[in-house]
């Protein structure tokens, strides 16, 4: 049977239908958003040389792929709106490679039809009463963490105890990640090598219950990608329960702090916990009071 000018072959109709489907529209929006952001990030912003023959206004596709640790072909398909699956780990890598702010990051995950499991990406579940409690504990450092070691709320003393927490992007506020990658946090650990080895062992023990959890897999992916030191300790396959509760930190502003660490669980073991630090001597207490005064501008 001959097709007239007014008729459309069924295969073509189906193709057009697929192109107009919500998932297809979202893929094209995602592709356009990635291209736009790529073209507005300069090589210098991500530590790459510009070169003399660059005609692309921003980054090349292969540079984004390299920064995100994904294949060039796969990333090209993503910008071509191909129907491919994108994991939350890859979305996280793309967000960081393209220097997305919190709003742009949220938009990226929405377009990909994924839930961002990073700290601060969604509701933390911290109640107003818990925030009041954090404030009332001053000058004692305190924070609320979940079982994955994400820091989801903290008081002013804690904000300056290990690093300038306010300057850390919400998606990076994770104790494991900061201990292995943040220069100031790492400097605050007097016995860093031993502490980091034990932290890797603790994470491996904790992760046994969360092997299929996207947020835990994303954390592990980032640690393996961003820290050779973590990879070395992780490959030892050591496991350990909670670490020694007496801790020492060298604060760049007030000096050595010797503290007793206590976890108070606020719900199920996979839920949030209140983490507090109590000075073991008068000298540490006086230093915490000075730190609190600095944090509050007193």
Secondary structure, DSSP 4 states (H G I P E B T S, - for coil): -PPPTT---HHHHHHHHHHTSHHHHHHHHHHHHHHHHHHTS-GGGGT----SS--SSS--HHHHHHHHT--HHHHHHHHTT------HHHHHHHHHHTT--HHHHHHHHHHTT----STTSS-----HHHHHHHHHTTTS-EEEE-TT-BEEEE-HHHHHHSS-GGGS-GGG-BHHHHHHH-HHHHHT-TTHHHHHHHHHHHHHHHHTT-TT-HHHHHHHHHHHHH-HHHHHHHTTT----SPPSEEEEEETTTEEEEEEEEEEESSSTTS-EEEEEEESSHHHHHHHHHHHHHHHT-
